[in-house]
Amino acid sequence: MRKLKIVWGEWRIFVLLCCFLIIGCSEPITDWEQLDDSVIRVMLKKGKSFGGGTAFAINDNGVYVTNHHVIASALSGNPLVVVESTSPALKTHPAKVLWHSQEKDLAIIKVPDWDRPPLTLADEKNVKKNQLVYSIGYPGASYLKMNYPEYTEPKIKNGTISARIRRPIREGFPAVDLFEHSAPINPGNSGGPLVDNCGRVVGINRSHAGTHILPDGKDRIRIDTPQGIFWAIRVNELQHILETEDIDFKLSHQACSGNASSPSIQQIILGLVIAPMLWLIWRCRPQIVQHLSHLGLSGKLSCDKSEPTVKGGIFQKVKIGRGQRSGIKLKSVSGLWPDFIIERGCEMTIGRDPNQVDVAIVHDDVSRRHAQIRLSKSGLLQVMDLNSSNGTYIEHRKIANHRWVTIEHGQSLCFGGGDVIYQHPEAG
């Protein structure tokens, strides 16, 4: 039964190693719920009507990014606010425009009394065609009243990058870097972030492709409504503005490969290759220690004040430059652990943690501070268990905690009830 338990435990360690290596090599999993906290609803009241869109935090100082056309009427004196909540009562915060550009359709606003966790910008050069992206915002909320409860939480839609395009926002304007993508956006999404799988901003959503009215023969027209074509201003346009205006922001140059919530095939293969190697080293550690001891690296302990050294897999504090005194050599019964010597008049602590003990035996069954062992000047060998998890045994009988028990010549001493067994030599 004991052997089966050990084998099952080793397989669990092997599986855990694979999982840790695969997860450790993959990118951090994106917390999409947390991204919601960074995206806010922007509203303007124009007489009896409303307008608005989406904005997202760019730093910890209450600074947000949106589209110029979202806040354009605020430049004419209409009040600009952001909506924090609608229940139990409507709660808004006043905002002001720090910077805007109609040509680039970008604006930066400040909400003095409400700062949200900022989003990180991605390096635009790392964005690839057909890469998965997500639009976040408040679709459908741009012309509704502020207190609609269904528009207090941003919505997420996914799509892919279709193309890089450089074209003017309007006829007569200078060209702007854009992404064509397929993540759905509607009125209300304007100014919201387009993010990659790692939650980093790759663009600022602007609009969907417009409807075209085209001539179709004599006295006829054709209405052409494109489907699944949406535009976002590339993040490099925003980065340049933030640098010019000396506004703090976070930028990541690391590429976001694959799905951030699951590891890639290469990461799985890497984990499956490295994990067996680490497991084999862990499984064979007693043989490695034994080999070192056969090379003459097993140690001897002095009871004087000392400095730590590592010898043969057992960590011991060995007095430097002192002559040996007569003692007892405790031999490993299985041969898996190096023998060690305890001198007369010496007392030592045995356990798994080399920072807390005099002799550290690195084994799962051994507690951090497992037991104390001493050899009197008359040659009486005694051991005391330090309330260890798996106990200390003499001749397979568990001894009581915190009581010195004598080990007779020829008896076995076991730490933890496993294979860490030593033999007290016969008298002679």
C-alpha positions in Angstrom: 0.0 0.0 0.0 2.8 2.4 0.9 4.5 1.8 -2.5 1.3 2.4 -4.4 0.9 5.7 -2.6 4.4 6.8 -3.4 4.0 5.9 -7.1 0.7 7.9 -7.3 2.3 10.8 -5.6 5.1 10.8 -8.2 2.6 10.8 -11.0 0.8 13.8 -9.5 4.1 15.6 -9.3 4.8 14.8 -12.9 1.4 16.1 -14.0 1.8 19.3 -11.9 5.2 19.9 -13.4 3.8 19.7 -16.9 0.9 22.1 -16.0 3.2 24.7 -14.3 5.7 24.7 -17.2 3.0 25.1 -19.8 1.2 27.9 -17.8 4.5 29.5 -16.9 5.6 29.7 -20.5 2.3 31.2 -21.7 1.2 34.7 -21.5 -0.8 36.0 -18.6 -4.5 35.2 -18.7 -6.6 38.3 -19.5 -9.1 39.3 -16.8 -11.9 40.6 -19.0 -14.0 41.6 -16.0 -11.2 43.9 -14.8 -11.0 45.5 -18.3 -14.6 46.7 -17.8 -13.4 48.9 -14.9 -11.1 50.8 -17.4 -13.9 51.6 -19.9 -16.4 54.4 -19.2 -19.5 55.9 -20.8 -19.3 59.5 -22.0 -22.4 61.6 -22.3 -23.4 65.1 -23.5 -26.7 66.8 -23.2 -27.7 68.9 -26.2 -30.9 70.6 -25.4 -33.5 67.8 -25.0 -31.4 65.2 -26.7 -28.3 63.3 -25.7 -25.1 62.2 -27.4 -22.1 60.3 -26.3 -19.9 57.3 -26.7 -17.1 55.4 -24.9 -13.7 56.3 -23.4 -11.0 54.4 -21.6 -8.4 55.2 -18.9 -4.9 55.9 -20.1 -3.2 56.5 -16.7 -3.9 56.7 -13.0 -4.6 60.5 -13.0 -8.1 60.5 -14.3 -7.1 60.9 -18.0 -9.2 59.1 -20.7 -9.1 58.7 -24.5 -12.1 58.9 -26.8 -13.0 60.1 -30.3 -13.2 63.8 -31.2 -16.7 63.4 -32.6 -17.9 62.0 -29.3 -17.0 65.2 -27.4 -17.4 67.7 -30.3 -20.5 69.4 -28.9 -18.7 70.0 -25.5 -16.4 72.4 -27.4 -19.5 74.5 -28.0 -20.3 74.7 -24.3 -22.5 71.6 -23.8 -21.8 69.9 -20.5 -19.6 66.8 -20.7 -20.0 64.1 -18.1 -19.2 60.4 -17.5 -21.6 58.0 -16.0 -20.5 55.9 -13.0 -23.8 54.2 -12.1 -27.5 54.5 -12.4 -28.6 52.5 -9.4 -29.9 53.3 -6.8 -29.6 56.8 -8.3 -27.8 58.3 -11.3 -24.2 59.2 -10.5 -22.1 61.2 -12.9 -18.8 63.0 -12.9 -18.0 66.2 -14.8 -15.2 66.0 -17.4 -13.2 68.5 -19.4 -11.4 68.3 -22.7 -7.6 68.4 -22.5 -6.7 67.9 -26.1 -8.6 67.1 -29.4 -8.1 66.7 -33.1 -10.9 66.6 -35.6 -8.4 65.5 -38.3 -7.4 62.4 -36.4 -10.8 62.1 -34.6 -9.1 61.7 -31.2 -9.6 63.5 -27.9 -8.2 63.3 -24.4 -10.4 64.2 -21.5 -9.9 64.6 -17.8 -12.2 63.4 -15.0 -10.8 65.1 -11.9 -12.7 63.2 -9.3 -12.8 59.7 -10.8 -9.8 57.7 -11.9 -10.0 54.1 -13.2 -7.3 51.4 -13.7 -5.5 52.3 -17.0 -5.2 50.1 -20.0 -1.8 49.3 -21.6 -1.0 50.2 -25.2 0.3 47.5 -27.5 3.1 48.1 -30.0 1.4 48.6 -33.3 4.2 46.8 -35.2 3.3 43.5 -33.4 -0.4 43.5 -34.6 -0.8 40.9 -37.4 -3.5 40.4 -40.0 -6.2 37.9 -38.9 -5.2 38.5 -35.3 -8.1 38.1 -32.8 -9.3 41.5 -31.4 -12.1 42.7 -29.2 -14.2 45.9 -29.2 -15.3 47.2 -25.8 -17.9 49.9 -25.3 -21.5 50.9 -25.0 -23.2 50.1 -28.3 -26.6 51.6 -28.7 -26.2 54.0 -25.8 -25.1 57.1 -27.6 -28.6 58.6 -28.0 -30.3 57.3 -24.9 -30.8 58.9 -21.5 -28.1 58.5 -19.0 -30.1 56.5 -16.5 -30.7 53.5 -18.6 -29.5 50.6 -16.4 -28.5 48.3 -19.2 -25.9 50.8 -20.3 -23.8 50.9 -17.2 -21.6 47.9 -18.1 -19.5 47.8 -21.3 -20.1 45.0 -23.8 -17.4 43.0 -25.5 -17.5 41.7 -29.1 -14.7 39.8 -30.9 -13.4 39.8 -34.4 -10.1 39.8 -36.4 -7.8 42.4 -38.0 -8.6 42.5 -41.7 -6.2 45.0 -43.0 -3.9 48.0 -42.3 -5.2 51.1 -44.1 -4.0 54.7 -44.3 -6.7 57.1 -45.5 -8.3 60.4 -44.4 -11.1 60.4 -41.8 -12.9 62.9 -44.1 -12.3 64.2 -47.5 -9.7 67.1 -47.4 -8.2 65.8 -44.1 -4.7 64.3 -43.9 -4.4 60.5 -43.9 -4.6 58.6 -40.6 -3.4 55.0 -39.8 -6.4 52.8 -39.4 -7.3 49.1 -38.8 -10.1 47.5 -40.7 -11.5 44.8 -38.4 -14.6 42.6 -37.9 -15.3 43.1 -34.2 -18.8 44.7 -34.2 -19.2 48.3 -33.2 -22.3 50.5 -33.3 -23.2 54.0 -32.3 -22.0 54.3 -28.7 -18.9 52.2 -29.3 -17.1 55.3 -30.6 -13.9 56.1 -28.6 -13.8 52.7 -27.0 -10.7 50.5 -27.1 -9.9 47.7 -29.6 -7.8 45.3 -27.6 -5.8 42.2 -28.4 -6.0 38.8 -26.6 -3.7 40.1 -23.8 -6.1 43.1 -23.1 -3.8 45.7 -24.6 -5.1 48.5 -26.8 -4.3 48.2 -30.5 -6.7 50.8 -31.7 -9.5 53.3 -30.9 -12.8 52.3 -32.4 -14.3 54.9 -34.6 -17.1 53.7 -36.9 -18.5 51.0 -39.2 -18.3 51.3 -43.0 -20.9 53.7 -44.3 -23.9 53.1 -46.5 -23.4 54.1 -50.1 -26.2 55.2 -52.5 -25.0 54.3 -56.0 -26.6 54.9 -59.5 -27.8 51.6 -61.0 -28.9 52.2 -64.5 -31.3 54.7 -65.8 -33.4 56.5 -63.2 -32.5 53.8 -60.6 -30.3 53.8 -57.5 -28.7 51.0 -55.5 -28.2 51.2 -51.7 -25.0 49.4 -50.8 -24.7 48.6 -47.0 -21.4 46.9 -46.2 -21.5 44.1 -43.5 -18.8 43.3 -41.0 -16.5 46.2 -41.9 -15.4 48.4 -39.0 -12.7 51.0 -38.5 -10.3 51.7 -35.6 -7.6 54.3 -35.4 -4.3 52.5 -34.9 -2.7 52.9 -31.5 0.5 54.4 -32.9 -1.4 57.6 -33.7 -2.5 57.8 -30.0 1.0 57.0 -28.8 2.5 59.9 -30.8 0.0 62.3 -29.3 0.5 61.2 -25.7 4.3 61.6 -26.1 3.9 65.1 -27.7 1.5 66.2 -24.9 3.7 64.6 -22.2 0.9 62.5 -20.9 1.8 59.3 -19.0 0.8 56.0 -20.4 1.9 52.3 -20.4 3.3 50.6 -23.4 4.1 46.9 -24.0 6.5 45.9 -26.7 5.8 42.2 -26.2 3.8 40.5 -29.0 0.6 38.8 -28.0 0.7 35.4 -29.7 -2.1 32.9 -29.8 -4.9 32.9 -27.3 -3.9 34.5 -24.0 -6.3 32.2 -22.1 -4.8 29.0 -23.4 -1.2 27.9 -24.2 0.1 27.4 -27.7 1.1 24.1 -29.2 4.8 25.1 -28.9 4.3 25.8 -25.2 2.6 22.5 -24.6 5.4 20.6 -26.3 8.0 22.5 -24.3 6.3 21.6 -21.1 6.0 18.0 -22.0 9.7 17.8 -22.9 11.1 19.6 -19.8 8.7 18.2 -17.2 9.9 14.6 -17.6 13.5 15.7 -17.3 12.8 17.5 -14.0 10.7 14.6 -12.8 13.5 12.1 -13.6 16.1 14.2 -11.7 13.7 14.4 -8.7 12.9 10.7 -8.8 16.6 9.7 -9.0 17.9 12.2 -6.4 18.7 9.4 -3.8 20.9 7.6 -6.4 22.6 10.9 -7.2 23.2 11.5 -3.5 24.5 8.0 -3.1 26.9 8.4 -6.0 28.3 11.6 -4.4 28.8 9.7 -1.2 30.6 7.0 -3.0 33.0 9.7 -4.2 33.9 10.3 -0.6 31.7 13.4 -0.1 29.7 12.2 2.9 30.3 14.4 5.9 31.3 14.5 9.5 29.7 16.8 12.1 31.4 18.6 14.9 29.4 20.0 17.9 31.4 23.2 17.9 30.2 26.5 16.4 30.5 26.2 12.7 29.8 27.4 9.2 27.5 25.6 6.7 28.8 23.3 4.0 27.0 20.9 1.6 28.3 17.4 1.4 26.8 14.5 -0.5 23.2 15.8 -0.4 23.2 16.3 3.4 23.7 19.9 4.5 26.0 19.9 7.5 27.7 22.5 9.7 31.3 21.4 9.8 34.0 22.9 12.1 36.9 24.1 10.0 40.4 23.2 11.1 39.6 21.1 14.1 40.9 17.6 14.8 38.4 14.8 14.9 37.1 13.4 18.1 35.8 9.8 18.6 32.2 9.4 17.6 29.6 7.0 16.0 29.0 6.6 12.3 25.3 6.2 11.4 24.9 4.2 8.3 22.1 4.4 5.8 20.3 1.0 5.7 19.1 1.4 2.1 22.2 3.1 0.9 20.1 5.9 -0.6 21.5 8.4 1.8 25.1 9.2 2.8 26.4 8.0 6.2 27.3 10.6 8.7 29.3 10.8 12.0 28.2 12.3 15.3 30.9 13.0 17.8 30.8 12.4 21.5 29.4 15.3 23.5 27.6 16.6 20.4 23.9 17.4 19.9 22.4 18.2 16.5 19.0 19.0 14.9 17.9 17.0 11.9 15.3 18.1 9.3 14.5 19.1 5.8 15.3 22.8 6.0 19.0 23.6 5.9 18.4 27.0 7.4 16.9 25.6 10.6 18.9 22.4 11.3 22.4 21.1 11.6 21.9 18.1 9.3 19.3 18.5 6.5 18.0 15.5 4.7 16.0 16.6 1.7 13.1 14.1 1.6 9.3 14.6 1.5 8.8 12.4 4.7 11.2 14.5 6.7 9.8 17.7 8.4 11.6 21.0 8.4 12.8 20.4 12.0 12.2 16.7 12.5 14.3 15.5 15.4 17.3 16.1 17.7 20.0 13.5 18.2 22.8 13.5 20.7 25.8 11.4 21.7 26.9 11.7 25.3 30.6 11.6 26.2 30.1 8.1 27.6 28.7 7.0 24.2 25.0 6.9 24.8 23.1 7.7 21.6 19.6 9.3 22.1 17.0 10.9 19.8 14.0 13.2 20.5 11.2 13.8 18.0 10.3 17.5 17.5 6.6 17.0 16.8 7.3 16.0 13.2 4.5 15.4 10.7 5.5 11.7 10.0 7.2 10.8 13.3 10.5 9.2 14.3 10.9 5.5 14.7 13.2 3.1 16.6 12.9 -0.4 15.3 9.7 0.5 13.6 8.1 1.8 16.8 7.1 5.4 16.9 8.6 7.4 19.8 6.8 10.1 21.8 7.3 13.8 21.0 9.8 15.9 23.0 11.2 13.0 25.0 14.7 11.7 24.8 14.8 8.0 23.9 17.9 5.8 23.9 19.0 4.0 20.7 20.6 0.7 21.5 23.5 -0.8 19.5 22.2 -2.5 16.4 18.8 -0.8 16.4 17.4 1.1 13.4 16.5 4.8 13.4 13.9 6.0 10.9 12.9 9.6 10.2 9.4 9.9 8.7 8.4 6.2 8.4 9.8 6.0 4.8 13.2 5.0 3.4 15.3 7.4 5.5 16.6 4.7 7.8 19.9 4.7 9.7 21.6 1.9 11.7 23.2 2.3 15.1 26.4 0.1 14.7 26.9 -2.9 16.9 29.0 -2.5 20.0 32.6 -3.3 19.5 
